[in-house]
Amino acid sequence: MALTTARAALEALVSGARLTLGELAERSGLTVEQVAALATELVSKDAAAVSHR
């Protein structure tokens, strides 16, 4: 995972935007699978939370 694409995903999350994994993937240039792996890591470390729309 390239740092710049991961950074784009993280910046979207830090902004407080409520985005789907697909939306995060589209904005960052990552695959949905990569975004899901990143989200899993963040949630497992209590650095992010998941909510339902």
PQR file with spaces between the fields and no chain letter, atoms N, CA, C, O and H, PARSE charges and radii, in Angstrom:
ATOM       1  N    MET     1       0.858   -1.174    0.000 -0.4000 1.5000
ATOM       2  CA   MET     1       0.000    0.000    0.000 -0.0000 2.0000
ATOM       3  C    MET     1       0.899    1.230    0.000  0.5500 1.7000
ATOM       4  O    MET     1       1.733    1.394    0.890 -0.5500 1.4000
ATOM       5  N    ALA     2       0.734    2.065   -0.968 -0.4000 1.5000
ATOM       6  CA   ALA     2       1.553    3.265   -1.070 -0.0000 2.0000
ATOM       7  C    ALA     2       1.160    4.255    0.014  0.5500 1.7000
ATOM       8  O    ALA     2      -0.011    4.382    0.373 -0.5500 1.4000
ATOM       9  H    ALA     2       0.056    1.931   -1.691  0.4000 1.0000
ATOM      10  N    LEU     3       2.164    4.950    0.526 -0.4000 1.5000
ATOM      11  CA   LEU     3       1.931    5.907    1.600 -0.0000 2.0000
ATOM      12  C    LEU     3       0.973    7.007    1.182  0.5500 1.7000
ATOM      13  O    LEU     3       0.109    7.397    1.967 -0.5500 1.4000
ATOM      14  H    LEU     3       3.115    4.847    0.235  0.4000 1.0000
ATOM      15  N    THR     4       1.103    7.518   -0.035 -0.4000 1.5000
ATOM      16  CA   THR     4       0.238    8.618   -0.458 -0.0000 2.0000
ATOM      17  C    THR     4      -1.212    8.189   -0.563  0.5500 1.7000
ATOM      18  O    THR     4      -2.101    8.978   -0.243 -0.5500 1.4000
ATOM      19  H    THR     4       1.805    7.202   -0.673  0.4000 1.0000
ATOM      20  N    THR     5      -1.483    6.967   -0.998 -0.4000 1.5000
ATOM      21  CA   THR     5      -2.864    6.518   -1.091 -0.0000 2.0000
ATOM      22  C    THR     5      -3.435    6.209    0.288  0.5500 1.7000
ATOM      23  O    THR     5      -4.602    6.497    0.553 -0.5500 1.4000
ATOM      24  H    THR     5      -0.761    6.326   -1.258  0.4000 1.0000
ATOM      25  N    ALA     6      -2.632    5.632    1.157 -0.4000 1.5000
ATOM      26  CA   ALA     6      -3.080    5.402    2.530 -0.0000 2.0000
ATOM      27  C    ALA     6      -3.324    6.736    3.219  0.5500 1.7000
ATOM      28  O    ALA     6      -4.275    6.882    3.987 -0.5500 1.4000
ATOM      29  H    ALA     6      -1.684    5.399    0.942  0.4000 1.0000
ATOM      30  N    ARG     7      -2.473    7.694    2.944 -0.4000 1.5000
ATOM      31  CA   ARG     7      -2.644    9.025    3.534 -0.0000 2.0000
ATOM      32  C    ARG     7      -3.964    9.646    3.097  0.5500 1.7000
ATOM      33  O    ARG     7      -4.657   10.259    3.908 -0.5500 1.4000
ATOM      34  H    ARG     7      -1.701    7.575    2.320  0.4000 1.0000
ATOM      35  N    ALA     8      -4.315    9.495    1.829 -0.4000 1.5000
ATOM      36  CA   ALA     8      -5.581   10.040    1.332 -0.0000 2.0000
ATOM      37  C    ALA     8      -6.768    9.412    2.067  0.5500 1.7000
ATOM      38  O    ALA     8      -7.728   10.106    2.403 -0.5500 1.4000
ATOM      39  H    ALA     8      -3.752    8.996    1.170  0.4000 1.0000
ATOM      40  N    ALA     9      -6.704    8.119    2.313 -0.4000 1.5000
ATOM      41  CA   ALA     9      -7.773    7.443    3.046 -0.0000 2.0000
ATOM      42  C    ALA     9      -7.828    7.942    4.483  0.5500 1.7000
ATOM      43  O    ALA     9      -8.909    8.205    5.009 -0.5500 1.4000
ATOM      44  H    ALA     9      -5.925    7.555    2.040  0.4000 1.0000
ATOM      45  N    LEU    10      -6.679    8.071    5.116 -0.4000 1.5000
ATOM      46  CA   LEU    10      -6.629    8.542    6.504 -0.0000 2.0000
ATOM      47  C    LEU    10      -7.117    9.980    6.622  0.5500 1.7000
ATOM      48  O    LEU    10      -7.832   10.311    7.567 -0.5500 1.4000
ATOM      49  H    LEU    10      -5.801    7.857    4.689  0.4000 1.0000
ATOM      50  N    GLU    11      -6.747   10.829    5.687 -0.4000 1.5000
ATOM      51  CA   GLU    11      -7.203   12.223    5.716 -0.0000 2.0000
ATOM      52  C    GLU    11      -8.721   12.302    5.599  0.5500 1.7000
ATOM      53  O    GLU    11      -9.353   13.131    6.252 -0.5500 1.4000
ATOM      54  H    GLU    11      -6.166   10.560    4.919  0.4000 1.0000
ATOM      55  N    ALA    12      -9.301   11.448    4.774 -0.4000 1.5000
ATOM      56  CA   ALA    12     -10.759   11.419    4.650 -0.0000 2.0000
ATOM      57  C    ALA    12     -11.396   11.004    5.972  0.5500 1.7000
ATOM      58  O    ALA    12     -12.428   11.550    6.362 -0.5500 1.4000
ATOM      59  H    ALA    12      -8.787   10.775    4.243  0.4000 1.0000
ATOM      60  N    LEU    13     -10.794   10.052    6.656 -0.4000 1.5000
ATOM      61  CA   LEU    13     -11.323    9.609    7.948 -0.0000 2.0000
ATOM      62  C    LEU    13     -11.153   10.675    9.021  0.5500 1.7000
ATOM      63  O    LEU    13     -12.067   10.907    9.813 -0.5500 1.4000
ATOM      64  H    LEU    13      -9.956    9.609    6.339  0.4000 1.0000
ATOM      65  N    VAL    14     -10.011   11.315    9.056 -0.4000 1.5000
ATOM      66  CA   VAL    14      -9.728   12.336   10.064 -0.0000 2.0000
ATOM      67  C    VAL    14     -10.663   13.529    9.909  0.5500 1.7000
ATOM      68  O    VAL    14     -10.978   14.208   10.886 -0.5500 1.4000
ATOM      69  H    VAL    14      -9.269   11.127    8.413  0.4000 1.0000
ATOM      70  N    SER    15     -11.104   13.780    8.689 -0.4000 1.5000
ATOM      71  CA   SER    15     -12.002   14.914    8.449 -0.0000 2.0000
ATOM      72  C    SER    15     -13.355   14.721    9.126  0.5500 1.7000
ATOM      73  O    SER    15     -14.135   15.664    9.258 -0.5500 1.4000
ATOM      74  H    SER    15     -10.849   13.229    7.895  0.4000 1.0000
ATOM      75  N    GLY    16     -13.622   13.495    9.552 -0.4000 1.5000
ATOM      76  CA   GLY    16     -14.890   13.210   10.209 -0.0000 2.0000
ATOM      77  C    GLY    16     -15.982   12.808    9.241  0.5500 1.7000
ATOM      78  O    GLY    16     -17.126   12.595    9.644 -0.5500 1.4000
ATOM      79  H    GLY    16     -12.988   12.729    9.445  0.4000 1.0000
ATOM      80  N    ALA    17     -15.641   12.702    7.968 -0.4000 1.5000
ATOM      81  CA   ALA    17     -16.622   12.300    6.968 -0.0000 2.0000
ATOM      82  C    ALA    17     -17.065   10.864    7.224  0.5500 1.7000
ATOM      83  O    ALA    17     -16.258   10.008    7.587 -0.5500 1.4000
ATOM      84  H    ALA    17     -14.712   12.875    7.640  0.4000 1.0000
ATOM      85  N    ARG    18     -18.337   10.616    7.033 -0.4000 1.5000
ATOM      86  CA   ARG    18     -18.864    9.250    7.158 -0.0000 2.0000
ATOM      87  C    ARG    18     -18.930    8.675    5.762  0.5500 1.7000
ATOM      88  O    ARG    18     -19.825    9.006    4.984 -0.5500 1.4000
ATOM      89  H    ARG    18     -18.992   11.311    6.738  0.4000 1.0000
ATOM      90  N    LEU    19     -17.983    7.816    5.448 -0.4000 1.5000
ATOM      91  CA   LEU    19     -17.852    7.266    4.107 -0.0000 2.0000
ATOM      92  C    LEU    19     -17.921    5.749    4.135  0.5500 1.7000
ATOM      93  O    LEU    19     -17.530    5.111    5.112 -0.5500 1.4000
ATOM      94  H    LEU    19     -17.256    7.547    6.080  0.4000 1.0000
ATOM      95  N    THR    20     -18.418    5.191    3.062 -0.4000 1.5000
ATOM      96  CA   THR    20     -18.387    3.730    2.927 -0.0000 2.0000
ATOM      97  C    THR    20     -16.976    3.308    2.529  0.5500 1.7000
ATOM      98  O    THR    20     -16.159    4.139    2.131 -0.5500 1.4000
ATOM      99  H    THR    20     -18.736    5.709    2.268  0.4000 1.0000
ATOM     100  N    LEU    21     -16.700    2.023    2.640 -0.4000 1.5000
ATOM     101  CA   LEU    21     -15.395    1.524    2.206 -0.0000 2.0000
ATOM     102  C    LEU    21     -15.185    1.816    0.724  0.5500 1.7000
ATOM     103  O    LEU    21     -14.077    2.152    0.307 -0.5500 1.4000
ATOM     104  H    LEU    21     -17.364    1.348    2.963  0.4000 1.0000
ATOM     105  N    GLY    22     -16.234    1.690   -0.061 -0.4000 1.5000
ATOM     106  CA   GLY    22     -16.142    1.978   -1.485 -0.0000 2.0000
ATOM     107  C    GLY    22     -15.810    3.438   -1.753  0.5500 1.7000
ATOM     108  O    GLY    22     -15.002    3.742   -2.630 -0.5500 1.4000
ATOM     109  H    GLY    22     -17.134    1.417    0.278  0.4000 1.0000
ATOM     110  N    GLU    23     -16.429    4.339   -1.002 -0.4000 1.5000
ATOM     111  CA   GLU    23     -16.142    5.766   -1.162 -0.0000 2.0000
ATOM     112  C    GLU    23     -14.706    6.088   -0.761  0.5500 1.7000
ATOM     113  O    GLU    23     -14.033    6.879   -1.423 -0.5500 1.4000
ATOM     114  H    GLU    23     -17.085    4.092   -0.289  0.4000 1.0000
ATOM     115  N    LEU    24     -14.244    5.476    0.318 -0.4000 1.5000
ATOM     116  CA   LEU    24     -12.851    5.683    0.729 -0.0000 2.0000
ATOM     117  C    LEU    24     -11.890    5.152   -0.329  0.5500 1.7000
ATOM     118  O    LEU    24     -10.872    5.781   -0.619 -0.5500 1.4000
ATOM     119  H    LEU    24     -14.790    4.834    0.855  0.4000 1.0000
ATOM     120  N    ALA    25     -12.208    4.010   -0.897 -0.4000 1.5000
ATOM     121  CA   ALA    25     -11.360    3.433   -1.939 -0.0000 2.0000
ATOM     122  C    ALA    25     -11.303    4.363   -3.143  0.5500 1.7000
ATOM     123  O    ALA    25     -10.229    4.618   -3.689 -0.5500 1.4000
ATOM     124  H    ALA    25     -13.035    3.500   -0.662  0.4000 1.0000
ATOM     125  N    GLU    26     -12.446    4.860   -3.549 -0.4000 1.5000
ATOM     126  CA   GLU    26     -12.497    5.747   -4.717 -0.0000 2.0000
ATOM     127  C    GLU    26     -11.693    7.024   -4.489  0.5500 1.7000
ATOM     128  O    GLU    26     -10.963    7.468   -5.375 -0.5500 1.4000
ATOM     129  H    GLU    26     -13.318    4.653   -3.106  0.4000 1.0000
ATOM     130  N    ARG    27     -11.826    7.609   -3.310 -0.4000 1.5000
ATOM     131  CA   ARG    27     -11.108    8.854   -2.998 -0.0000 2.0000
ATOM     132  C    ARG    27      -9.607    8.655   -2.874  0.5500 1.7000
ATOM     133  O    ARG    27      -8.830    9.557   -3.187 -0.5500 1.4000
ATOM     134  H    ARG    27     -12.419    7.248   -2.590  0.4000 1.0000
ATOM     135  N    SER    28      -9.196    7.481   -2.419 -0.4000 1.5000
ATOM     136  CA   SER    28      -7.783    7.263   -2.127 -0.0000 2.0000
ATOM     137  C    SER    28      -7.013    6.556   -3.239  0.5500 1.7000
ATOM     138  O    SER    28      -5.785    6.620   -3.288 -0.5500 1.4000
ATOM     139  H    SER    28      -9.827    6.748   -2.165  0.4000 1.0000
ATOM     140  N    GLY    29      -7.728    5.891   -4.117 -0.4000 1.5000
ATOM     141  CA   GLY    29      -7.040    5.111   -5.144 -0.0000 2.0000
ATOM     142  C    GLY    29      -6.659    3.718   -4.680  0.5500 1.7000
ATOM     143  O    GLY    29      -5.982    2.985   -5.401 -0.5500 1.4000
ATOM     144  H    GLY    29      -8.726    5.839   -4.078  0.4000 1.0000
ATOM     145  N    LEU    30      -7.087    3.346   -3.481 -0.4000 1.5000
ATOM     146  CA   LEU    30      -6.859    1.995   -2.964 -0.0000 2.0000
ATOM     147  C    LEU    30      -7.993    1.089   -3.407  0.5500 1.7000
ATOM     148  O    LEU    30      -9.040    1.563   -3.849 -0.5500 1.4000
ATOM     149  H    LEU    30      -7.637    3.941   -2.895  0.4000 1.0000
ATOM     150  N    THR    31      -7.784   -0.206   -3.289 -0.4000 1.5000
ATOM     151  CA   THR    31      -8.872   -1.140   -3.540 -0.0000 2.0000
ATOM     152  C    THR    31      -9.753   -1.197   -2.293  0.5500 1.7000
ATOM     153  O    THR    31      -9.338   -0.791   -1.207 -0.5500 1.4000
ATOM     154  H    THR    31      -6.933   -0.590   -2.931  0.4000 1.0000
ATOM     155  N    VAL    32     -10.961   -1.700   -2.463 -0.4000 1.5000
ATOM     156  CA   VAL    32     -11.852   -1.869   -1.313 -0.0000 2.0000
ATOM     157  C    VAL    32     -11.208   -2.809   -0.300  0.5500 1.7000
ATOM     158  O    VAL    32     -11.331   -2.602    0.907 -0.5500 1.4000
ATOM     159  H    VAL    32     -11.298   -2.030   -3.345  0.4000 1.0000
ATOM     160  N    GLU    33     -10.528   -3.831   -0.784 -0.4000 1.5000
ATOM     161  CA   GLU    33      -9.865   -4.778    0.118 -0.0000 2.0000
ATOM     162  C    GLU    33      -8.785   -4.090    0.947  0.5500 1.7000
ATOM     163  O    GLU    33      -8.650   -4.368    2.138 -0.5500 1.4000
ATOM     164  H    GLU    33     -10.428   -3.999   -1.764  0.4000 1.0000
ATOM     165  N    GLN    34      -8.018   -3.197    0.329 -0.4000 1.5000
ATOM     166  CA   GLN    34      -6.972   -2.470    1.058 -0.0000 2.0000
ATOM     167  C    GLN    34      -7.586   -1.527    2.094  0.5500 1.7000
ATOM     168  O    GLN    34      -7.086   -1.417    3.213 -0.5500 1.4000
ATOM     169  H    GLN    34      -8.128   -2.971   -0.639  0.4000 1.0000
ATOM     170  N    VAL    35      -8.663   -0.853    1.718 -0.4000 1.5000
ATOM     171  CA   VAL    35      -9.337    0.044    2.656 -0.0000 2.0000
ATOM     172  C    VAL    35      -9.914   -0.760    3.815  0.5500 1.7000
ATOM     173  O    VAL    35      -9.847   -0.329    4.966 -0.5500 1.4000
ATOM     174  H    VAL    35      -9.069   -0.943    0.808  0.4000 1.0000
ATOM     175  N    ALA    36     -10.479   -1.925    3.516 -0.4000 1.5000
ATOM     176  CA   ALA    36     -11.026   -2.778    4.573 -0.0000 2.0000
ATOM     177  C    ALA    36      -9.923   -3.227    5.533  0.5500 1.7000
ATOM     178  O    ALA    36     -10.134   -3.262    6.745 -0.5500 1.4000
ATOM     179  H    ALA    36     -10.533   -2.275    2.581  0.4000 1.0000
ATOM     180  N    ALA    37      -8.761   -3.568    5.003 -0.4000 1.5000
ATOM     181  CA   ALA    37      -7.634   -3.979    5.854 -0.0000 2.0000
ATOM     182  C    ALA    37      -7.175   -2.811    6.725  0.5500 1.7000
ATOM     183  O    ALA    37      -6.888   -2.993    7.908 -0.5500 1.4000
ATOM     184  H    ALA    37      -8.590   -3.540    4.018  0.4000 1.0000
ATOM     185  N    LEU    38      -7.107   -1.624    6.148 -0.4000 1.5000
ATOM     186  CA   LEU    38      -6.723   -0.437    6.912 -0.0000 2.0000
ATOM     187  C    LEU    38      -7.748   -0.158    8.009  0.5500 1.7000
ATOM     188  O    LEU    38      -7.380    0.108    9.153 -0.5500 1.4000
ATOM     189  H    LEU    38      -7.340   -1.476    5.187  0.4000 1.0000
ATOM     190  N    ALA    39      -9.027   -0.217    7.663 -0.4000 1.5000
ATOM     191  CA   ALA    39     -10.086    0.009    8.655 -0.0000 2.0000
ATOM     192  C    ALA    39     -10.033   -1.026    9.769  0.5500 1.7000
ATOM     193  O    ALA    39     -10.220   -0.691   10.939 -0.5500 1.4000
ATOM     194  H    ALA    39      -9.327   -0.433    6.734  0.4000 1.0000
ATOM     195  N    THR    40      -9.780   -2.271    9.418 -0.4000 1.5000
ATOM     196  CA   THR    40      -9.673   -3.336   10.420 -0.0000 2.0000
ATOM     197  C    THR    40      -8.558   -3.036   11.415  0.5500 1.7000
ATOM     198  O    THR    40      -8.739   -3.181   12.624 -0.5500 1.4000
ATOM     199  H    THR    40      -9.628   -2.544    8.468  0.4000 1.0000
ATOM     200  N    GLU    41      -7.420   -2.624   10.906 -0.4000 1.5000
ATOM     201  CA   GLU    41      -6.295   -2.271   11.781 -0.0000 2.0000
ATOM     202  C    GLU    41      -6.646   -1.104   12.700  0.5500 1.7000
ATOM     203  O    GLU    41      -6.373   -1.149   13.900 -0.5500 1.4000
ATOM     204  H    GLU    41      -7.273   -2.506    9.924  0.4000 1.0000
ATOM     205  N    LEU    42      -7.243   -0.073   12.141 -0.4000 1.5000
ATOM     206  CA   LEU    42      -7.589    1.111   12.938 -0.0000 2.0000
ATOM     207  C    LEU    42      -8.613    0.781   14.014  0.5500 1.7000
ATOM     208  O    LEU    42      -8.487    1.237   15.151 -0.5500 1.4000
ATOM     209  H    LEU    42      -7.464   -0.037   11.167  0.4000 1.0000
ATOM     210  N    VAL    43      -9.623   -0.004   13.667 -0.4000 1.5000
ATOM     211  CA   VAL    43     -10.658   -0.368   14.632 -0.0000 2.0000
ATOM     212  C    VAL    43     -10.093   -1.289   15.703  0.5500 1.7000
ATOM     213  O    VAL    43     -10.425   -1.144   16.879 -0.5500 1.4000
ATOM     214  H    VAL    43      -9.726   -0.375   12.744  0.4000 1.0000
ATOM     215  N    SER    44      -9.246   -2.234   15.312 -0.4000 1.5000
ATOM     216  CA   SER    44      -8.688   -3.172   16.295 -0.0000 2.0000
ATOM     217  C    SER    44      -7.767   -2.486   17.296  0.5500 1.7000
ATOM     218  O    SER    44      -7.551   -2.991   18.398 -0.5500 1.4000
ATOM     219  H    SER    44      -8.977   -2.352   14.357  0.4000 1.0000
ATOM     220  N    LYS    45      -7.227   -1.341   16.911 -0.4000 1.5000
ATOM     221  CA   LYS    45      -6.347   -0.568   17.810 -0.0000 2.0000
ATOM     222  C    LYS    45      -7.094    0.580   18.483  0.5500 1.7000
ATOM     223  O    LYS    45      -6.477    1.447   19.102 -0.5500 1.4000
ATOM     224  H    LYS    45      -7.402   -0.931   16.016  0.4000 1.0000
ATOM     225  N    ASP    46      -8.428    0.585   18.363 -0.4000 1.5000
ATOM     226  CA   ASP    46      -9.282    1.634   18.930 -0.0000 2.0000
ATOM     227  C    ASP    46      -8.945    3.031   18.417  0.5500 1.7000
ATOM     228  O    ASP    46      -9.124    4.023   19.124 -0.5500 1.4000
ATOM     229  H    ASP    46      -8.929   -0.119   17.861  0.4000 1.0000
ATOM     230  N    ALA    47      -8.459    3.095   17.191 -0.4000 1.5000
ATOM     231  CA   ALA    47      -8.141    4.386   16.572 -0.0000 2.0000
ATOM     232  C    ALA    47      -9.274    4.875   15.679  0.5500 1.7000
ATOM     233  O    ALA    47      -9.255    6.012   15.207 -0.5500 1.4000
ATOM     234  H    ALA    47      -8.314    2.289   16.617  0.4000 1.0000
ATOM     235  N    ALA    48     -10.267    4.008   15.448 -0.4000 1.5000
ATOM     236  CA   ALA    48     -11.419    4.364   14.627 -0.0000 2.0000
ATOM     237  C    ALA    48     -12.599    3.521   15.085  0.5500 1.7000
ATOM     238  O    ALA    48     -12.434    2.506   15.761 -0.5500 1.4000
ATOM     239  H    ALA    48     -10.282    3.085   15.831  0.4000 1.0000
ATOM     240  N    ALA    49     -13.788    3.961   14.703 -0.4000 1.5000
ATOM     241  CA   ALA    49     -15.000    3.229   15.004 -0.0000 2.0000
ATOM     242  C    ALA    49     -15.804    3.038   13.739  0.5500 1.7000
ATOM     243  O    ALA    49     -15.690    3.814   12.791 -0.5500 1.4000
ATOM     244  H    ALA    49     -13.922    4.785   14.153  0.4000 1.0000
ATOM     245  N    VAL    50     -16.611    2.005   13.732 -0.4000 1.5000
ATOM     246  CA   VAL    50     -17.457    1.715   12.586 -0.0000 2.0000
ATOM     247  C    VAL    50     -18.907    1.986   12.988  0.5500 1.7000
ATOM     248  O    VAL    50     -19.341    1.630   14.083 -0.5500 1.4000
ATOM     249  H    VAL    50     -16.703    1.374   14.503  0.4000 1.0000
ATOM     250  N    SER    51     -19.631    2.612   12.095 -0.4000 1.5000
ATOM     251  CA   SER    51     -21.054    2.868   12.355 -0.0000 2.0000
ATOM     252  C    SER    51     -21.859    2.485   11.128  0.5500 1.7000
ATOM     253  O    SER    51     -21.322    2.316   10.034 -0.5500 1.4000
ATOM     254  H    SER    51     -19.278    2.902   11.206  0.4000 1.0000
ATOM     255  N    HIS    52     -23.149    2.355   11.335 -0.4000 1.5000
ATOM     256  CA   HIS    52     -24.062    2.019   10.235 -0.0000 2.0000
ATOM     257  C    HIS    52     -24.763    3.290    9.801  0.5500 1.7000
ATOM     258  O    HIS    52     -25.100    4.139   10.626 -0.5500 1.4000
ATOM     259  H    HIS    52     -23.586    2.492   12.224  0.4000 1.0000
ATOM     260  N    ARG    53     -24.979    3.416    8.515 -0.4000 1.5000
ATOM     261  CA   ARG    53     -25.740    4.575    8.006 -0.0000 2.0000
ATOM     262  C    ARG    53     -27.202    4.318    8.144  0.5500 1.7000
ATOM     263  O    ARG    53     -28.015    5.165    7.776 -0.5500 1.4000
ATOM     264  H    ARG    53     -24.706    2.727    7.844  0.4000 1.0000
